[in-house]
Amino acid sequence: MPFRRVLLLLLPGLLGGTAGLAGDQARIRLGIDVVQEEAFRSLRGKRIGLIAHPASVDRHGRSSIAILHRAVGLEVGALFGPEHGVEGRFGAGEEFPDGVHVPTGLPVRSLYGPGGVRAPSQDALKGLDALVYDLQDIGFRAYTYISTLGLAMEACGRAGLEFVVLDRPNPVGGLRVEGPVVEPRFRSFIGRWPVPMLYGMTPGELALMIAGEKWIEHPPKVRVIRLQGWRRSMTWKDTGLRWTPTSPGVPTAERCLYLPATSLVADLGGVSVGFGTPMPYECVAAPWIHADLLARWLEYRGLPGVKFETVRFTPTRGAYAGQEVQGVRLKFTDPARAPLAAMNVYLWDGIRRLHGRNLCREAVRRGHSFAMFDKICGTDRLRRELLKDRSASEILAGWAAEEEAFRRRRARYLLYP
């Protein structure tokens, strides 16, 4: 399908009102807000399916499911639940069957079902005029909602349905492009599309790119209900919106920053990243780490937007459970400027240089499976570079060309200043 068939709906947003907001200065209008303010004109007369979860709320915290279910002039025929489910009751990687949404009585179709079901079936789409996507994402490629986005688009293309995105902010910002791009042989549900680890796009922008770049065989007609008042430089704290947990593992907006910064360290192992404490993913520690030395080394790198505090604690699970450990805790002072994906590499490099321990080589000796690590990276190149004792500067220089190429490629799909 040629890109010219991909449609954008540019709808005006109204300013004002702060009930349910984190601050009186908030002026963001989410896609669901824009739809309400234009009296559901763009969906009028349609029978829709809705892909939703607990964070599918308007700027006042009201459920998109309830809003659209009560709307006059349209009908919600079914709900579709991504990983964790429409009501967020399921854990990471926990498959669940179809069911019923008790508050509304609507059928719920699982998009994370037994047997590897990850997309709407053609039967589930019968009788619908459009499928509406309203998931809040976290901007980290390994989070599965963007895989659900593209696979649902593919199903709509096959069924001849319009695909509507009620757009939402990228909580780590729209300027951030970091990390390696997924290589074809490492495609998985946690890395479905050839984008960097941090791709700096909203769900609507990414939907346009998936269709426009023909990453799916049957692109549907895409309609994006645009955000109002959001700028690419904004991270979540700049929006003035309250955070609703997108999954059990992301209870706060700050977790969106920490996950990409230490997830690779966590998977490789050999250190504690704070599991079993109030600060999971926020620190790196071990009994043998010299906290002051590592903190000073990291501070000397001059990394923008982040500081390193020394910590001492006893994790209750994960590496060194039950043992006292010490290390560094990340504190993001300027989230928009702080490097995230690169943080993993700086932490490894500091530990290697200061303590003489190559965590990747130690993982090999433990018989660690690198399958998940390589899927999160989207390549095995990082693993091979770590085994060769490559420095942080060498590794990150290798990412730069991919990052710049992706910035150029995505430019035509960007919707916001």
C-alpha positions as CSV (number, residue, x, y, z in Angstrom):
1,M,0.0,0.0,0.0
2,P,1.6,3.3,-1.0
3,F,2.4,5.8,1.8
4,R,0.0,8.4,0.4
5,R,-2.9,6.1,1.6
6,V,-1.8,6.5,5.2
7,L,-4.0,9.2,6.6
8,L,-3.5,11.7,9.4
9,L,-6.3,13.3,11.3
10,L,-5.2,16.6,12.6
11,L,-7.7,17.7,15.2
12,P,-7.6,20.9,17.2
13,G,-7.2,20.6,21.0
14,L,-8.6,22.9,23.6
15,L,-6.6,24.3,26.5
16,G,-7.6,24.5,30.1
17,G,-8.8,22.2,33.0
18,T,-6.4,20.5,35.4
19,A,-8.5,18.0,37.4
20,G,-6.5,14.8,37.7
21,L,-3.3,16.5,36.5
22,A,0.0,16.6,38.3
23,G,0.3,20.4,37.9
24,D,-1.7,23.4,37.0
25,Q,0.5,24.1,34.0
26,A,-0.3,20.9,32.1
27,R,-1.6,21.6,28.7
28,I,-1.3,18.2,27.0
29,R,-4.3,16.8,25.2
30,L,-4.0,13.0,24.6
31,G,-5.6,11.4,21.6
32,I,-8.6,10.2,23.7
33,D,-9.0,13.9,25.0
34,V,-9.1,15.2,21.4
35,V,-11.7,12.5,20.4
36,Q,-13.9,13.6,23.3
37,E,-13.5,17.3,22.5
38,E,-14.6,16.8,18.9
39,A,-17.7,14.8,20.1
40,F,-16.3,11.6,18.7
41,R,-16.8,12.8,15.1
42,S,-13.9,10.7,13.7
43,L,-15.4,7.5,15.1
44,R,-19.1,8.3,14.6
45,G,-21.2,5.6,13.0
46,K,-18.5,3.0,13.5
47,R,-18.4,-0.3,15.4
48,I,-14.9,-0.4,16.8
49,G,-12.5,-2.7,18.6
50,L,-10.4,-1.1,21.3
51,I,-6.8,-2.2,22.3
52,A,-6.5,-1.0,25.8
53,H,-5.0,-1.5,29.3
54,P,-5.2,0.2,32.7
55,A,-3.1,3.2,31.5
56,S,-5.6,3.9,28.7
57,V,-7.0,7.0,30.4
58,D,-7.7,10.6,29.5
59,R,-5.8,13.5,31.0
60,H,-8.2,13.5,34.0
61,G,-7.5,9.8,34.7
62,R,-10.8,8.5,33.3
63,S,-10.8,5.2,31.5
64,S,-10.8,5.2,27.7
65,I,-12.9,2.0,27.8
66,A,-15.6,3.7,29.8
67,I,-15.5,6.9,27.7
68,L,-15.8,5.1,24.4
69,H,-18.3,2.6,25.7
70,R,-20.7,5.4,26.8
71,A,-20.1,7.6,23.7
72,V,-23.1,8.4,21.6
73,G,-22.9,7.6,17.9
74,L,-20.4,4.7,18.0
75,E,-20.3,1.2,19.4
76,V,-17.5,-0.7,21.0
77,G,-17.8,-4.3,19.8
78,A,-14.9,-5.8,21.6
79,L,-11.8,-5.1,23.7
80,F,-8.3,-6.4,22.9
81,G,-5.8,-7.0,25.6
82,P,-2.0,-6.8,25.1
83,E,0.6,-8.4,27.5
84,H,-0.6,-7.9,31.1
85,G,-4.2,-7.7,29.9
86,V,-6.9,-5.1,29.6
87,E,-7.1,-4.8,33.4
88,G,-3.3,-5.4,34.0
89,R,-3.9,-8.5,36.1
90,F,-1.2,-10.7,34.4
91,G,2.5,-10.8,35.0
92,A,5.3,-10.4,32.5
93,G,5.3,-13.2,30.0
94,E,2.1,-14.7,31.4
95,E,-0.3,-15.7,28.6
96,F,-4.0,-15.4,29.2
97,P,-7.2,-16.5,27.3
98,D,-10.1,-14.5,26.0
99,G,-12.5,-13.3,28.6
100,V,-15.1,-10.7,29.5
101,H,-14.6,-7.2,30.8
102,V,-16.9,-7.3,33.8
103,P,-17.6,-3.5,34.2
104,T,-18.9,-3.3,30.6
105,G,-19.8,-6.9,29.7
106,L,-17.7,-6.5,26.5
107,P,-15.8,-9.5,25.2
108,V,-12.0,-9.3,25.6
109,R,-9.8,-10.9,22.9
110,S,-6.3,-11.8,24.1
111,L,-3.4,-10.5,22.2
112,Y,-1.0,-12.4,24.5
113,G,-2.8,-15.7,24.3
114,P,-1.9,-19.4,24.9
115,G,0.0,-21.0,22.0
116,G,1.7,-17.8,21.0
117,V,-1.4,-15.8,19.9
118,R,-0.1,-12.2,19.5
119,A,-2.4,-10.6,17.0
120,P,-6.2,-10.3,16.5
121,S,-7.7,-13.2,14.5
122,Q,-9.7,-12.5,11.4
123,D,-12.7,-13.9,13.2
124,A,-12.2,-11.5,16.1
125,L,-12.3,-8.6,13.7
126,K,-15.5,-9.6,11.9
127,G,-18.3,-7.1,12.3
128,L,-15.9,-4.2,13.1
129,D,-15.3,-1.1,11.1
130,A,-12.1,0.0,12.8
131,L,-9.6,-1.1,15.4
132,V,-8.5,1.6,17.8
133,Y,-5.1,1.5,19.6
134,D,-4.9,3.4,22.9
135,L,-1.8,2.0,24.8
136,Q,0.6,4.1,26.7
137,D,4.1,2.9,25.9
138,I,7.4,3.5,27.6
139,G,9.6,4.3,24.6
140,F,11.9,1.2,25.1
141,R,11.9,-1.2,22.2
142,A,11.9,-4.3,24.4
143,Y,8.5,-3.4,25.9
144,T,6.0,-5.4,23.8
145,Y,3.3,-2.9,23.1
146,I,4.9,-1.7,19.9
147,S,5.1,-5.3,18.6
148,T,1.4,-5.5,19.4
149,L,0.9,-2.2,17.5
150,G,2.4,-3.5,14.2
151,L,0.9,-7.0,14.4
152,A,-2.6,-5.6,15.0
153,M,-2.0,-3.3,12.0
154,E,-1.2,-6.3,9.9
155,A,-4.4,-8.0,11.0
156,C,-6.4,-4.9,10.1
157,G,-4.7,-4.7,6.7
158,R,-5.7,-8.3,5.9
159,A,-9.3,-7.6,7.1
160,G,-9.7,-4.3,5.3
161,L,-10.2,-2.4,8.5
162,E,-9.1,1.1,9.4
163,F,-6.5,1.3,12.2
164,V,-6.9,4.3,14.5
165,V,-4.2,5.4,16.9
166,L,-5.2,7.6,19.8
167,D,-1.7,9.1,20.2
168,R,0.2,9.4,23.5
169,P,3.5,10.9,24.6
170,N,6.8,9.0,24.5
171,P,7.7,9.2,28.2
172,V,11.5,9.3,27.6
173,G,11.2,12.0,25.0
174,G,10.9,12.3,21.2
175,L,14.5,13.4,20.5
176,R,16.1,10.3,22.0
177,V,17.5,7.8,19.5
178,E,19.9,5.3,21.2
179,G,21.3,1.9,20.7
180,P,21.7,-0.7,18.0
181,V,18.9,-1.5,15.4
182,V,17.3,-4.9,15.4
183,E,19.0,-7.3,12.9
184,P,16.6,-9.6,10.9
185,R,17.9,-12.8,12.6
186,F,17.2,-11.4,16.1
187,R,13.6,-10.4,15.5
188,S,11.3,-11.4,18.3
189,F,8.3,-10.2,20.1
190,I,10.6,-7.9,22.2
191,G,12.2,-6.6,19.1
192,R,9.9,-6.9,16.1
193,W,10.8,-3.8,14.1
194,P,14.2,-2.4,12.8
195,V,14.4,0.4,15.3
196,P,17.0,1.3,18.0
197,M,16.5,0.4,21.6
198,L,15.2,3.9,22.2
199,Y,13.5,5.2,19.1
200,G,12.0,8.6,20.2
201,M,8.6,8.3,18.5
202,T,5.0,8.3,19.7
203,P,2.8,5.2,18.9
204,G,1.1,7.2,16.1
205,E,4.4,8.1,14.5
206,L,5.7,4.6,14.7
207,A,2.5,3.2,13.2
208,L,3.0,5.5,10.3
209,M,6.5,4.3,9.9
210,I,5.6,0.6,10.1
211,A,3.1,1.2,7.3
212,G,5.2,3.6,5.3
213,E,8.3,1.4,5.4
214,K,6.3,-1.7,4.6
215,W,7.5,-3.6,7.6
216,I,4.3,-5.5,7.5
217,E,2.9,-7.3,4.4
218,H,-0.6,-5.8,4.5
219,P,-0.5,-2.2,5.8
220,P,-3.9,-0.8,6.7
221,K,-5.3,2.7,6.3
222,V,-3.9,4.4,9.4
223,R,-5.5,7.4,11.1
224,V,-3.6,9.2,13.9
225,I,-5.6,11.3,16.4
226,R,-2.7,13.6,17.3
227,L,-1.6,14.8,20.7
228,Q,-2.0,18.5,21.4
229,G,0.6,20.5,23.2
230,W,3.4,17.9,23.2
231,R,6.9,18.7,22.0
232,R,9.6,16.3,21.2
233,S,11.9,17.6,23.9
234,M,9.4,16.6,26.7
235,T,9.9,13.7,28.9
236,W,7.0,12.5,31.1
237,K,7.7,14.9,33.9
238,D,7.3,17.8,31.5
239,T,3.8,16.9,30.5
240,G,2.2,17.6,33.8
241,L,0.2,14.4,33.5
242,R,-0.1,11.8,36.3
243,W,1.4,8.4,35.5
244,T,-0.8,5.4,35.4
245,P,1.2,2.1,35.6
246,T,1.5,0.6,32.2
247,S,2.4,-2.8,33.7
248,P,3.3,-4.2,37.1
249,G,7.0,-3.6,36.4
250,V,6.5,0.1,35.5
251,P,4.7,1.7,38.5
252,T,6.2,5.1,38.0
253,A,7.2,7.3,35.0
254,E,10.8,7.2,36.4
255,R,11.0,3.5,35.8
256,C,10.8,4.3,32.0
257,L,14.2,5.8,32.4
258,Y,15.8,3.2,34.6
259,L,14.7,0.1,32.6
260,P,16.7,0.9,29.4
261,A,19.6,2.1,31.5
262,T,20.2,-1.2,33.4
263,S,18.1,-3.9,31.8
264,L,21.1,-5.3,29.8
265,V,23.2,-5.3,33.0
266,A,20.4,-7.1,34.8
267,D,20.1,-9.8,32.2
268,L,23.9,-10.4,32.0
269,G,24.0,-10.8,35.8
270,G,27.0,-10.9,38.1
271,V,25.8,-7.8,40.0
272,S,22.6,-6.7,41.8
273,V,20.5,-4.1,40.2
274,G,18.3,-3.6,43.3
275,F,15.8,-6.4,42.9
276,G,14.2,-7.1,46.2
277,T,14.6,-3.5,47.3
278,P,12.6,-0.3,46.8
279,M,15.0,0.7,44.0
280,P,14.9,-2.0,41.3
281,Y,16.9,-1.1,38.1
282,E,18.2,2.1,39.8
283,C,21.5,0.8,41.0
284,V,24.4,-1.6,40.3
285,A,26.1,-3.2,43.3
286,A,28.1,-6.2,44.5
287,P,30.1,-7.2,47.6
288,W,33.3,-6.7,45.7
289,I,32.5,-3.3,44.2
290,H,34.3,-0.2,45.6
291,A,31.4,2.2,45.6
292,D,33.3,5.4,46.0
293,L,35.8,4.5,43.3
294,L,33.1,3.5,40.7
295,A,31.0,6.6,41.5
296,R,34.0,8.9,40.9
297,W,34.9,7.1,37.7
298,L,31.4,7.5,36.3
299,E,31.2,11.1,37.4
300,Y,34.5,11.8,35.6
301,R,32.9,10.6,32.3
302,G,30.9,13.9,32.4
303,L,27.7,12.2,31.3
304,P,24.9,14.8,31.0
305,G,21.8,14.7,33.1
306,V,22.8,11.9,35.6
307,K,24.6,11.7,38.9
308,F,25.9,8.7,40.8
309,E,25.3,8.2,44.5
310,T,27.0,5.5,46.5
311,V,24.7,2.9,48.1
312,R,24.9,0.0,50.4
313,F,22.0,-2.5,50.8
314,T,21.0,-6.2,51.1
315,P,18.9,-7.4,48.2
316,T,16.3,-10.1,49.0
317,R,16.3,-11.6,45.5
318,G,18.5,-11.7,42.4
319,A,22.3,-11.6,42.5
320,Y,23.7,-11.7,46.0
321,A,20.3,-12.1,47.7
322,G,20.8,-12.0,51.4
323,Q,24.3,-10.5,51.2
324,E,25.3,-6.9,51.8
325,V,26.4,-5.2,48.6
326,Q,27.6,-1.7,47.7
327,G,27.7,0.2,44.5
328,V,26.2,3.2,42.7
329,R,22.7,4.5,42.3
330,L,21.7,6.5,39.3
331,K,19.9,9.8,39.8
332,F,18.6,11.5,36.7
333,T,18.9,15.3,37.1
334,D,17.9,16.1,33.5
335,P,16.1,13.1,32.0
336,A,15.9,14.6,28.5
337,R,19.7,14.7,28.2
338,A,20.8,11.7,30.1
339,P,22.1,8.7,28.1
340,L,20.0,5.6,28.8
341,A,21.0,2.7,26.6
342,A,24.6,3.7,26.8
343,M,24.5,3.6,30.6
344,N,24.7,-0.2,30.5
345,V,27.9,0.1,28.6
346,Y,29.5,2.7,30.9
347,L,28.6,0.6,33.9
348,W,30.2,-2.5,32.4
349,D,33.3,-0.6,31.3
350,G,33.8,1.0,34.8
351,I,33.6,-2.4,36.5
352,R,36.0,-3.9,34.0
353,R,38.6,-1.1,34.3
354,L,38.4,-0.6,38.1
355,H,37.8,-4.2,39.3
356,G,39.3,-6.3,36.5
357,R,36.0,-8.2,36.0
358,N,34.5,-8.7,32.6
359,L,30.9,-9.5,33.4
360,C,30.2,-10.9,30.0
361,R,33.1,-13.4,30.2
362,E,32.0,-14.4,33.7
363,A,28.5,-15.0,32.4
364,V,29.9,-17.4,29.8
365,R,31.7,-19.3,32.5
366,R,28.5,-19.6,34.4
367,G,26.8,-21.1,31.4
368,H,24.5,-18.1,31.1
369,S,22.1,-18.2,28.1
370,F,22.5,-15.1,26.0
371,A,19.3,-15.6,24.0
372,M,17.3,-12.9,25.9
373,F,20.3,-10.6,26.0
374,D,20.8,-10.7,22.3
375,K,17.0,-10.2,21.7
376,I,17.0,-7.1,23.9
377,C,20.0,-5.8,22.0
378,G,18.6,-6.9,18.7
379,T,22.0,-8.2,17.7
380,D,24.9,-10.3,19.1
381,R,27.4,-7.6,18.2
382,L,27.4,-6.1,21.7
383,R,28.0,-9.4,23.3
384,R,31.0,-10.1,21.0
385,E,32.4,-6.6,21.7
386,L,32.1,-7.1,25.5
387,L,34.0,-10.4,25.2
388,K,36.7,-8.6,23.4
389,D,37.1,-6.0,26.1
390,R,36.0,-3.2,23.9
391,S,35.8,0.2,25.7
392,A,32.6,2.2,26.1
393,S,33.8,4.8,23.6
394,E,34.5,2.1,21.0
395,I,31.1,0.4,21.5
396,L,29.1,3.6,21.4
397,A,31.0,4.9,18.3
398,G,29.8,1.7,16.6
399,W,26.2,2.6,17.4
400,A,26.4,6.2,16.1
401,A,26.1,5.4,12.4
402,E,23.0,3.3,13.0
403,E,21.4,5.9,15.2
404,E,22.0,8.7,12.6
405,A,20.6,6.5,9.8
406,F,17.5,5.8,11.8
407,R,17.0,9.6,12.5
408,R,17.1,10.3,8.8
409,R,14.7,7.4,8.0
410,R,12.1,8.3,10.6
411,A,12.1,12.1,9.7
412,R,9.2,11.9,7.3
413,Y,6.9,10.2,9.8
414,L,7.4,12.7,12.7
415,L,4.2,14.7,13.6
416,Y,5.4,17.0,16.4
417,P,7.8,19.9,16.7
